Amino acid sequence: MLPRLPSNLPAQLSLKLIKTYCESGDLTRAHQLFDKMSDPDLRSWTVLISAYTRRGCANEAIYLYTRLRDREIQPDKFVLLSFVKACATYGDLIEAQRAHKDAIAFGFHQDLVLGNAMIDMFGKCKFLEGAKRVFNELRFRDVISWTSICSCYVSCGRPRLGINAFREMVLDGVRPNSVSVSSILPACSELKCLNLGREIHGFVVRNGVTENVFISSALVDMYASCLHIKQAELVFNRMVNRDIVSHNVMISAYFENGEPAKALATFERMKVEPSKLNYASWNAVICGCLQAGRTQQALELLSEMQHAGFNPNQITLTAVLTACTNLESLRGGKEIHGYIIRHGFLNDTTVLTALIFMYAKCGKLEISRKVFEMISRKDTVAWNTMIYANSMHGNGNEALMLFNKMLKSGVKPNPVTFTGVLSGCSHSRLVDEGLFIFNSMRRVHMIEPDSEHHSCVVDILSRAGRLEEAYQFIQNMVIEPTASAWGALLGACRVYKNVDLARIAANRLFEIEPHNAGNYVLLSNIFVNAKLWGEASETRKSMRDKGITKEPGCSWVRVKNKVHTFVAGDKSNEHSDDIYTFLSNMSEKIRQAGYLPDTDFVLQDLDCEEKEDTLCNHSEKLAVAFGLLNLSGESSITVFKNLRICGDCHNAIKFMAKISGVTIVVRDSLRFHHFRDGHCSCKDFW
């Protein structure tokens, strides 16, 4: 049991004891002794606030400073300096502005040391205007002042202004130091400013600071970002002391430049010395594998990471959830969800947002909604993700409702927000609502619509059958129409049998993306449906002459954590006999329920299933049949397809869902289809 602290000590003795406790790290007893002082002087306040700041206890330091000001004690520049550093650590802009206001009020705002600290503080709070104001208020600026403002520009997402400030510093006769150089090189990396990066490299060589590991690592990253991997390797290999940071930078550099084998080899060399691996190492290699399309390897590395004693952090969890999303691995995503709950990540907006997207892409929109409701402070990305999730599931009304809630909550939308909500309007044929939102972008939200937003409007009008209006909209676009805009029009021409506009749209698509087989096949099918056999044949011949081949259609379903893939007429599955027997029996049942095979849809969708001989063996039907045969008590199955779902299959699966009493979810290349009780969520238009 700790001895009781004495009371009524002389002020000087109390201050000495407080200093002793602070230096030994016993802030609790220092604070207790401080509280026993009837009227602590400014030095006592300064010692305790400084101690909390040094120990990273920013909230305690801020609390003490608030008590000091409540007593109307006038701070000096030393206590203000500690308070400013605490605000920087805490990242609290309101407190940071209070610190700056007090500095001005008490005449310390032109003090160089305090001013430099305030520039850094505002940079940590991402408040560029505040940092610029402090910088401009300084009568004299040293290298720390310039370095702080350069770093602030870079951290606030204004790298070009950071480079300009760096140049101005040199012109002002201030010699950059190693911190200045390592602070500005990330701006060169982001802007791919190779020439300035080389100038800085020359400065580094001339001034003999090549052994500075931070500068060398930043140079490696700069050259890699500018796609000069050989130069990055040269800098790395010449480093005398290659630390863990430089190795991690090199791993990321190899991945960014499309050399995953070298990245993995570097990582394997690091593993020989376990002390050379940290969280950044594991995250770099896992994220790199994901970017390189090596999703399965990324998940294997995650398991290896845990065995090595590293528990996944926010970056790891977000990356792995992305892997589960790409693999449509619901089971893997659920395991990560459990880890998030067990290890206290439920307040992490970034992780929960990734979880929302994973569940949505795996067909579990209801769970996405529940996770979304758990987020206490929803940022723009969280709102965008939930809006997009509803849009791809065909819930345009809900996407619209979320958009309006977002605006009422005070969160500002960005261009991605509008892409999501406009997409939802197109899938749900909310024409007037979609046009209103599009027109509000520039007028109300000061956001200039880009090509994606224009394409969404074309899709909205086209799906509603307003083809001439959609064509006129394309003609009047102030930016060059993209393949998405013309593709939306061509797809609607198939539905509404408008051959003339189909010719126009297809010819533009042949110019924009000449090797996209889908455009040729879709136009050919439109001609076939219109009984224009000659033009259909000519379109197919043109496709063959140009050596254009289409992507084969395939569907897959996950059963017992194993993915089973099917193509048209597939008999490679060990349960093929059972699948075809099931489909034969089901075919009789759905015919009795009113289903009639629609061969017109087969003709229109030959691009999806060219080699299919009969309607019964389409890949999506085979996958659905296999899923239904392996339900294991579940009430729903989810099937994925790489191309658009066949029209006849769409009709047949509605009946299959009704007869089996099972919810069948099919995600094709455009959207999710939820089949329940003989109906589809797309209302037979997709």
Salt bridges, closest charged atoms under 4 A:
ASP35 OD1 - HIS31 NE2 3.80
ASP35 OD1 - ARG67 NH1 3.43
ASP41 OD2 - ARG43 NH2 3.54
GLU95 OE1 - ARG98 NH2 2.71
ASP102 OD2 - ARG69 NE 3.30
ASP111 OD1 - LYS77 NZ 3.32
ASP120 OD2 - LYS124 NZ 3.14
GLU129 OE2 - LYS132 NZ 3.48
GLU137 OE1 - HIS100 NE2 3.25
GLU137 OE2 - ARG133 NE 3.19
GLU233 OE1 - LYS230 NZ 3.82
GLU233 OE2 - LYS262 NZ 3.33
GLU259 OE1 - LYS262 NZ 3.26
GLU268 OE2 - LYS271 NZ 3.12
GLU304 OE2 - LYS271 NZ 2.42
GLU328 OE2 - ARG667 NH1 2.94
GLU335 OE2 - ARG331 NE 3.62
GLU366 OE2 - ARG369 NH1 2.13
GLU398 OE2 - ARG369 NE 2.70
GLU448 OE2 - ARG442 NH2 2.85
ASP450 OD1 - HIS453 ND1 2.87
ASP459 OD2 - ARG463 NE 2.95
GLU469 OE1 - ARG466 NE 2.88
GLU480 OE2 - ARG508 NH2 3.33
ASP500 OD1 - ARG503 NH1 3.06
GLU511 OE1 - ARG508 NH1 2.41
GLU535 OE2 - ARG503 NH2 2.76
ASP545 OD2 - LYS541 NZ 2.91
ASP578 OD2 - HIS575 ND1 3.99
ASP605 OD2 - ARG644 NH2 2.18
GLU609 OE2 - LYS641 NZ 2.63
GLU610 OE2 - ARG540 NH1 3.01
GLU612 OE1 - HIS618 NE2 2.12
GLU620 OE2 - LYS641 NZ 2.93
ASP648 OD2 - LYS621 NZ 3.04
ASP668 OD2 - HIS673 NE2 3.21
ASP684 OD1 - HIS650 ND1 3.81
ASP684 OD2 - LYS654 NZ 3.01
